[in-house]
Amino acid sequence: MDPTLKIALVAALGGVIGGLITAVIGPHISWGIEKRRERQKYRREIIERCRTKIEDEYFTKQSFRTTQEYKYLKPYLSAQNLKSIEDDRTMMVPRDNDDSWAPYKNTLIEALMKLEKDWKLV
C-alpha cells in the first residue's frame, strides 16, 4: 500500500473517531454543566424561601418547624439550638450584645449562612 494512502486513511479515521468522541462527550459535558447550574439555582431558591419565612413578621418557631425550609436548616443547627427550637417549654434568651427581640430568628439565620457556605453560594 502506498504510504500516501496510509497517511490519508489514518487522517480520515482520526477525523471520524474525533468527530464521534466530540458528538458523544460534548453533550455529556454540557449536560453536566447545566445540571450544576440548575442545582445551584434550586439551592438559591431554597435559601431565599428560608429567608422569607424567617423574616416574616408573623414568624413563630412552632409554625416554622412544620415547613420544608426547616428540614433544610435542621442539620446546620447545634444540638442546643435544635432543642430550644423544638421544645416549646424552652425559652431562648437574647445574648448581651444582641438587641434582637427574636433570638430564634438569629439562630436560624446563622444556620442559613452555614448552609449557604456549605452549598458554596457565597
Stockholm file with secondary structure:
# STOCKHOLM 1.0

chainA/1-122         MDPTLKIALVAALGGVIGGLITAVIGPHISWGIEKRRERQKYRREIIERCRTKIEDEYFTKQSFRTTQEYKYLKPYLSAQNLKSIEDDRTMMVPRDNDDSWAPYKNTLIEALMKLEKDWKLV
#=GR chainA/1-122 SS CCHHHHHHHHHHHHHHHHHHHHHHHHHHHHHHHHHHHHHHHHHHHHHHHHHHHHHCTTCCHHHHTTSHHHHHHGGGSCHHHHHHHHCTTCCCCCCTTCCCSCHHHHHHHHHHHHHHHHTTCC
#=GC SS_cons         CCHHHHHHHHHHHHHHHHHHHHHHHHHHHHHHHHHHHHHHHHHHHHHHHHHHHHHCTTCCHHHHTTSHHHHHHGGGSCHHHHHHHHCTTCCCCCCTTCCCSCHHHHHHHHHHHHHHHHTTCC
//
